[in-house]
Amino acid sequence: MYDLELDKAKDLIIAEKAKNVLIQLPDGLKPKAKEIREYLEEKTNSNIFFWAGSCFGACDYPSHAKDSGIDLLIAFGHSEWN
């Protein structure tokens, strides 16, 4: 139904050498969290975490993630930042 572009996420995690990855999903994609986690952990050997808070657009992201040991934040369902 959705093209989650998991290979693109995998390549980014590997390129960034990220060990702790936080993924932000809009509510409609939250049921896919298990599938996303299993795929990315298997392909990258990284720890995948999900932001359980709100997700109302690019201005609504967990800015304190760096303070929590997160190496990379991937936000699904958002437009690219310019």
LINQUI-V627098 format. One record per pair of residues at least 4 apart in sequence whose ideal C-beta (glycine too) atoms are under 6 Angstrom apart, sorted by the first residue. I is the first residue (numbers start at 1). GAP is how many residues later the second one is. D is the distance in whole Angstrom. If there is no record, write none. Layout:
I,GAP,D + I,GAP,D
This chain:
6,33,5 + 9,65,6 + 10,33,5 + 10,34,6 + 13,5,5 + 13,8,6 + 13,31,5 + 13,33,5 + 14,30,6 + 16,56,5 + 18,28,6 + 18,53,4 + 18,54,4 + 19,27,6 + 19,52,6 + 20,27,5 + 20,49,5 + 20,50,5 + 20,51,5 + 21,25,5 + 21,27,5 + 21,51,5 + 22,27,5 + 22,29,6 + 22,43,5 + 22,48,4 + 22,51,5 + 23,27,5 + 23,51,5 + 24,27,4 + 24,31,6 + 24,51,4 + 25,4,4 + 25,5,5 + 25,51,5 + 26,29,5 + 26,51,4 + 29,47,6 + 32,4,6 + 33,17,5 + 37,4,6 + 37,11,5 + 40,4,6 + 40,8,5 + 41,7,5 + 51,11,5 + 54,6,6 + 56,4,4 + 58,20,5 + 65,5,4 + 65,8,5
